[in-house]
């Protein structure tokens, strides 16, 4: 993991107007992984879209981190089921085209 792929948590806090404790709570819930280098906490850039969803859930719906965990897991399950449904739909089209 390179430093260029990491974003300092303090920058994210400023950008999204959240406290660093919010990221600590997400980390404690196992929703994100925080990397600490030289007393600076970082988040990998690949997790930004997930964190943006979590921040919206927290700010717009006023849901705590335990609730975010439940909601986020349900959203991931919905995405997984939607992908599976699309694959099955595509397979069904293949069989329909054969007849």
N, C-alpha and C positions, 0 to 999 in steps of 0.2 A: 504494500500500500504506500503510495507516494503522497508526500505532503501537498502536492498540487491538486490531489483528488479530495482533500479534506477542507472543510469550511469551519472556521472558528465559531463556536457556539455563541460567543459574545456578539459577533456580527449578525447572526441569525436573530438573536434577542432584540437587537436594535432594529433590524429590518421588519420583523413581525410584531414588534411591541409586546413581547412576552418576557417574563422573568427567567433567569437561568435555572431557577428551581423547577420550572415547568419541564425543561429538558432533563433535569435530574430525576424527576418523577417518572417521565416516560422511560428513562433508562432503567429505573428500579422495577417498573412493570414489565420490562423485557421487550418493549416496543421499539426501542432504538438501541444502537450500540454507540457508545461514546469512546473515542480514543483520546488519551491524554498524553501529550508530549510537552516536556519542559513547562509544566504547570499550566498549560493551555489545553482546554477541552475542545475537541473537534468532532464533527459529524461528517460521514462520507457523503459526497455529493449525490450518489445514487439514491439516497434516502430522502432527498429534499421533497419530492412530490408526496411521499407518504407523510412526512412531517407537516407539509402544508395542509393536507387533509385533516390531520390530527389537530392542528391549530384552529382550523375552521370549525371542527366539531366542538372544540373547547370554547371558543369565543362566541360563536353564533348560537349554539345550543346550550351553552353553560353546563357542559358535562365534564365531570372530573376525570382523572386519568384512569380510574378503574372502569368507568363507563366508556371511555375512549377505547380501552382494550377490547371490551365486548363489541362495541359498534364496529371497530376496525376489523376484528376477526369476522364478523358477519359480512362486512363489505367484501373482504377477501374471499369468503365462501361464495358469495353471489357472483363475483367475477369468475371464480373457478367453475361454478355450475353453468354460467353463461358460455364460457369457452367450451365446456363439454357438450352443451346443447348445440352450439354452432358446428362442432365436429360431427355430431350425430346427424344433424340436418344435412351436412355436406355428403355424408355417407349414404343417407337415404336418397338424395338426389342422384347419386351414382347408380343405385339400384333401380330407381324410377326410369332413368335414361336407357337402361338395358332392356326394358320391357316395352 
